[in-house]
Amino acid sequence: MKEYFHIGERIFWRPDYFYAEEYNQTMDEFYQRIEDLKQALAGQKLVIFVGAGVSRNSNLPTWGQMVQTFAERIGYPSIERLAMEEYIRIPQYYYCMDESEGHRDYYQLLRDLIPRNAKSNILDELIVSLGPRHLVTTNYDKLLDQIADGYEVIREDRDLLKGTANQYLIKMHGDIDQIEKLVFKEEDYLYYSETHRLMEVFLKSLLIDHVFLFVGYSLNDYNLKTFVSWIEYIAQEMKVKDGMHKNYFLSSSEQAEKDYLQKYYEGKGLEVINLYNLPEEVKDQTWRVPLEEDLGRRTYVVLELLKNGNTEIY
């Protein structure tokens, strides 16, 4: 007897070979995580963090590509993979070497790397259409601003003081329109708690009873490390580490399912959803998503389940 299930408006049947024990453990966990996220969304408790991996689908550079450009300009040794601390230190090296008035060359290079005419992509549109409680992004571009109707844009602390909307688009690292306030080099990160005190407090307060979903970040992302430290701190400070709600991360890393990484992040309150180990019936839907990169298509079909997916088998 075949069992059927819905994804959106499509109906699929589950082949017999999917009933292996490994499938039940891994795929059941996937669908449970989707259900948890759907419940948070329905209860207006979901906050989506949007990283550079999403903007990449609009042909904008990733954080790593931006840093590599700065590295080339200062003659930094060419290496295939940058260490985490190099992502913020290389821009600082450039800034220190820049002798132009007011570090004009440093800011101009940033402007050149973030074109103002870039258009939102369908992944941006899907994220906004989900209607999460708040949107938070570390991106400097205007992609979400173009389409996030109903969300009040928060670029700096004083915007929070004036905020009146129920939903915010929080640009926690600044905006291309305020180039000198971007958080990009090492000292920007080191002084963040002082320069963005209200924003940091507000985001940390959301951790108490909101679910965070991270999209477009890599496992070794310095920003993700910062967010995870916040989650862990709040859990320990409130003495609710064992009972605290889960937060979620859509990962594109081949290492994401290593037991040591799973346990490491679970211990910090973060559940990893591996985009390269999806149920076959979900992965098979990527063909219809008009994005060039496979990672973008996989991200899209997973987020689409939050909007209209019925993961219950009947």
Residue pairs with C-beta under 8 A, 6 or more apart in sequence:
2 13
2 14
3 13
3 14
3 313
3 314
4 11
4 12
4 13
4 14
4 313
4 314
5 11
5 12
5 13
5 14
5 281
5 310
5 311
5 312
5 313
5 314
6 12
6 309
6 310
6 311
6 312
7 281
7 282
7 285
7 305
7 309
7 310
7 311
8 304
8 305
8 308
8 309
9 308
10 285
12 281
14 281
14 313
15 280
17 23
18 27
18 279
18 280
26 277
27 279
30 273
30 278
30 279
30 282
31 279
31 311
33 248
33 271
33 273
34 302
34 305
34 306
34 309
34 311
35 311
36 211
36 246
36 248
37 46
37 211
37 213
37 248
37 306
38 305
38 306
38 309
40 46
40 210
40 211
41 130
41 131
41 132
41 306
44 133
45 133
45 209
45 210
45 211
46 130
46 132
46 133
46 210
46 211
46 213
47 132
47 133
47 134
47 135
47 136
47 206
47 210
47 211
47 212
47 213
48 127
48 130
48 132
48 134
48 135
48 136
48 212
48 213
48 215
49 136
49 137
49 138
49 212
49 213
49 214
49 215
49 217
49 227
50 124
50 127
50 135
50 136
50 137
50 138
50 139
50 144
50 215
50 216
51 63
51 137
51 138
51 139
51 214
51 215
51 216
51 217
51 221
51 223
51 224
52 60
52 61
52 62
52 63
52 138
52 139
52 216
52 217
53 62
53 215
53 216
53 217
53 218
53 252
53 295
53 296
53 299
54 121
54 123
54 124
54 127
54 139
54 143
54 215
54 216
54 296
54 299
55 118
55 121
55 124
55 139
55 141
55 143
55 216
56 62
56 216
56 293
56 296
57 121
57 122
57 123
57 124
57 291
57 292
57 293
57 296
58 118
58 119
58 120
58 121
58 124
58 141
58 143
59 118
60 114
60 115
60 118
60 139
60 141
60 143
61 69
61 113
61 114
63 87
63 221
64 82
64 87
66 110
66 113
66 184
67 82
67 86
67 87
67 90
67 91
68 82
69 109
69 113
70 76
70 90
70 91
70 93
70 94
70 109
71 78
71 82
71 90
73 94
73 109
74 90
74 93
74 94
74 97
76 90
76 93
82 90
84 220
84 221
84 222
84 225
85 222
87 222
88 184
88 185
88 186
88 188
88 189
88 222
89 186
91 106
91 184
91 185
91 186
92 185
92 186
92 187
94 106
94 109
94 185
95 103
95 106
95 185
98 104
98 105
98 106
100 106
107 179
107 180
110 140
110 176
110 179
110 182
110 184
111 176
111 179
114 140
114 141
114 176
116 142
116 176
118 141
118 142
118 143
119 143
119 146
120 143
120 144
120 146
120 147
121 143
121 291
121 296
122 289
122 290
122 291
122 300
123 291
123 296
123 299
123 300
123 303
124 143
124 144
124 147
125 147
126 300
126 303
126 304
126 307
127 135
127 144
127 215
127 303
128 135
128 144
128 147
128 148
128 151
129 307
130 303
130 306
130 307
131 167
132 167
132 213
133 167
133 210
134 151
134 167
134 168
134 169
134 170
134 206
134 210
135 144
135 148
135 151
135 167
135 168
135 169
135 170
136 169
136 170
136 172
136 203
137 144
137 169
137 170
137 171
137 172
137 173
138 172
138 173
138 183
138 223
139 171
139 173
140 171
140 173
140 174
140 175
140 176
140 182
141 176
142 175
142 176
142 177
144 169
145 153
145 169
148 169
150 165
150 167
151 165
151 167
151 168
151 169
152 159
152 163
152 164
152 165
152 167
152 168
152 169
153 159
153 168
153 169
153 171
153 175
154 160
154 163
154 168
154 169
154 170
154 171
154 199
155 171
155 174
155 175
155 177
155 178
155 181
156 174
156 178
156 181
156 196
156 199
157 196
157 197
157 198
157 199
160 198
160 199
160 202
161 198
170 199
170 202
170 203
172 183
172 196
172 199
172 203
173 182
173 183
173 184
174 181
174 182
174 183
175 181
175 182
176 182
182 188
183 189
183 192
183 196
188 195
189 222
189 226
192 200
193 200
203 230
204 230
204 233
204 234
206 212
207 230
207 231
207 234
207 247
208 234
208 238
209 245
211 245
211 246
211 247
211 248
212 227
212 231
212 247
212 248
213 247
213 248
213 249
213 250
214 224
214 227
214 247
214 248
214 249
214 250
215 250
215 299
215 303
216 250
216 299
217 223
217 224
217 249
218 224
218 251
218 252
218 253
219 251
219 253
219 255
219 256
219 261
224 249
228 265
228 268
228 269
228 270
231 247
231 268
231 269
231 270
232 241
232 268
232 269
234 244
235 241
235 244
235 269
238 244
241 269
244 269
246 269
246 270
246 271
247 269
247 270
247 271
248 270
248 271
248 272
248 273
249 265
249 270
249 271
249 272
249 273
250 273
250 275
250 299
250 302
250 303
251 272
251 273
251 274
251 275
252 275
252 276
252 295
252 298
253 274
254 276
255 261
256 262
256 272
256 274
256 276
256 277
257 272
257 274
257 277
261 272
262 272
265 271
265 272
273 302
275 295
275 298
275 299
275 302
276 298
278 298
278 301
278 302
282 301
282 302
282 305
283 298
283 301
285 301
285 304
286 294
286 297
286 298
286 300
286 301
287 297
289 296
289 297
289 300
289 301
291 297
291 300
305 311
